[in-house]
Amino acid sequence: MKAVQFDVKIPQYLTLKVIGALSERAYYSGPLSTVKMVDIPEPSIPFPDWVKIKVARCGNCTSDIYAILLKVSAAWTPYTSFPAVPGHEICGTIDEVGAEVQGLNKGDLVAVCPVLNCVTRGIEPVCDACSQGLSSCENFAEGKLPPGQAVDLCIATMGGYCEYIIAHTSQVFKIPAGMSVQEAALVEPFAIALEAVLTNMPQKGEHVLVIGGGVIGTMIMHSIRALEIPCEITAAVSSKFTADLARKSGADHTITGKTALQQASKITGGRCYKPMLGPDAMMCGYNRIYDCFSTSNSVSLAMRMAKTGGVISLVGNSRQIKLDPTLLLIKLISVKGSLYYGFHEWKGKRRHVFEIAIDLMSDGKAKLADMVTHTFKLDEYKKMMKVNTNKGRYRAIKTQFVYD
């Protein structure tokens, strides 16, 4: 079968860091590119509690793009095995079921939770994190699978940049009738955003700041509105395009540019102060902040805008950052990491965040289909990269690979 495969070696990495500074295209096109179209065997079911899935659509996440461009932290590498097939925003139809699989049948449309935790790795008893229903796991490099936090980071499983994948039955969630494959491939990124909100839940009347007007930022706004939380949302964005998108997604206010702090102070009733050196800081700012960049600049902005006792969630992937923790101490700020998917109380039951996301989408409380602006065939992966590295130019929001 056809697949877009990711691989990188240290000499290649060092050379690309030089050439890539001149042309970003070198990362995904040419002799040193980190991704290539290859022919690989179709996967077979490895264990009786696994299924084989024919991929219908796979979304392109910023983390996929950053990995291909070698912009992710090397701290991930112990929990990755190469070569890997990228893509974790996956939906498809069940093609084959293992002998011990129950409740899933050939032809079922499903969304795939990509995390490879203790259950998928056959580890018993499960680690403390898994037993608590947390979104991460202690055993990403242990058990009966090679290292890999998720299907697209493990040489044995493969992500959605190919025609067929395999998954443990616990990773598979049925899509209800009436939901399109376009929407089904949005369940994973919506679940990422929903997890961030459920683990840092705004309260009635609070001021909430979302830093970033891209896919995850807007989905965080959609999550808050879908959960019907009566709070006031501000989005810190970079352009009119992302400002318009933020307002359509539920933001009450948008702020941008060098005067963002001053704009925020008028919204929250905060007070700005000028230090002897460095940027202004604000008191009486935002109760909860979701930072969808997790860069030095964005974390600094979050600390400067947080209210005393505020909580900052760093959402998704990060890189090394430089941090002056002074404002964390002065304002008693808490910082949380948010990655992947956990279990939560929902309608009186303990439910996986994928189930909650599917409920909100199928009930019409989260209308996300319009976020998909571009689709590509798998052999158009270079074009996909060009669009995703120039989203403003192409007015792209969410892009997906489609499979006939």
Rosetta blueprint (number, residue, H / E / L):
1 M L
2 K E
3 A E
4 V E
5 Q E
6 F E
7 D L
8 V L
9 K L
10 I H
11 P H
12 Q H
13 Y H
14 L H
15 T H
16 L H
17 K H
18 V H
19 I H
20 G L
21 A L
22 L L
23 S L
24 E H
25 R H
26 A H
27 Y H
28 Y L
29 S L
30 G L
31 P L
32 L L
33 S L
34 T L
35 V E
36 K E
37 M E
38 V E
39 D E
40 I L
41 P L
42 E L
43 P L
44 S L
45 I L
46 P L
47 F L
48 P L
49 D L
50 W E
51 V E
52 K E
53 I E
54 K E
55 V E
56 A E
57 R E
58 C E
59 G E
60 N L
61 C L
62 T H
63 S H
64 D H
65 I H
66 Y H
67 A H
68 I H
69 L L
70 L L
71 K L
72 V L
73 S L
74 A H
75 A H
76 W H
77 T H
78 P H
79 Y H
80 T L
81 S L
82 F L
83 P L
84 A E
85 V L
86 P L
87 G L
88 H L
89 E E
90 I E
91 C E
92 G E
93 T E
94 I E
95 D E
96 E E
97 V E
98 G L
99 A L
100 E L
101 V L
102 Q L
103 G L
104 L L
105 N L
106 K L
107 G L
108 D L
109 L E
110 V E
111 A E
112 V E
113 C L
114 P L
115 V E
116 L L
117 N L
118 C L
119 V L
120 T L
121 R L
122 G L
123 I L
124 E L
125 P L
126 V L
127 C L
128 D H
129 A H
130 C H
131 S H
132 Q L
133 G L
134 L L
135 S L
136 S L
137 C L
138 E L
139 N L
140 F L
141 A L
142 E L
143 G L
144 K L
145 L L
146 P L
147 P L
148 G L
149 Q L
150 A E
151 V H
152 D H
153 L H
154 C L
155 I L
156 A L
157 T L
158 M L
159 G L
160 G L
161 Y L
162 C E
163 E L
164 Y E
165 I E
166 I E
167 A E
168 H E
169 T H
170 S H
171 Q H
172 V E
173 F E
174 K E
175 I L
176 P L
177 A L
178 G L
179 M L
180 S L
181 V H
182 Q H
183 E H
184 A H
185 A L
186 L L
187 V H
188 E H
189 P H
190 F H
191 A H
192 I H
193 A H
194 L H
195 E H
196 A H
197 V H
198 L H
199 T L
200 N L
201 M L
202 P L
203 Q L
204 K L
205 G L
206 E L
207 H E
208 V E
209 L E
210 V E
211 I E
212 G L
213 G L
214 G L
215 V H
216 I H
217 G H
218 T H
219 M H
220 I H
221 M H
222 H H
223 S H
224 I H
225 R H
226 A H
227 L L
228 E L
229 I L
230 P L
231 C L
232 E E
233 I E
234 T E
235 A E
236 A E
237 V L
238 S L
239 S L
240 K H
241 F H
242 T H
243 A H
244 D H
245 L H
246 A H
247 R H
248 K H
249 S L
250 G L
251 A L
252 D L
253 H E
254 T E
255 I E
256 T L
257 G L
258 K L
259 T L
260 A H
261 L H
262 Q H
263 Q H
264 A H
265 S H
266 K H
267 I H
268 T H
269 G L
270 G L
271 R E
272 C E
273 Y E
274 K L
275 P L
276 M L
277 L L
278 G L
279 P L
280 D L
281 A E
282 M E
283 M E
284 C L
285 G L
286 Y E
287 N E
288 R E
289 I E
290 Y E
291 D E
292 C L
293 F L
294 S L
295 T L
296 S H
297 N H
298 S H
299 V H
300 S H
301 L H
302 A H
303 M H
304 R H
305 M H
306 A E
307 K E
308 T E
309 G E
310 G E
311 V E
312 I E
313 S E
314 L E
315 V E
316 G L
317 N L
318 S L
319 R L
320 Q L
321 I L
322 K L
323 L L
324 D L
325 P L
326 T H
327 L H
328 L H
329 L H
330 I H
331 K L
332 L L
333 I L
334 S E
335 V E
336 K E
337 G E
338 S E
339 L L
340 Y L
341 Y L
342 G L
343 F E
344 H E
345 E E
346 W E
347 K L
348 G L
349 K E
350 R E
351 R E
352 H E
353 V H
354 F H
355 E H
356 I H
357 A H
358 I H
359 D H
360 L H
361 M H
362 S H
363 D L
364 G L
365 K L
366 A L
367 K L
368 L L
369 A H
370 D H
371 M H
372 V E
373 T E
374 H E
375 T E
376 F E
377 K L
378 L H
379 D H
380 E H
381 Y H
382 K H
383 K H
384 M H
385 M H
386 K H
387 V H
388 N H
389 T L
390 N L
391 K H
392 G H
393 R H
394 Y H
395 R L
396 A L
397 I L
398 K E
399 T E
400 Q E
401 F E
402 V E
403 Y L
404 D L
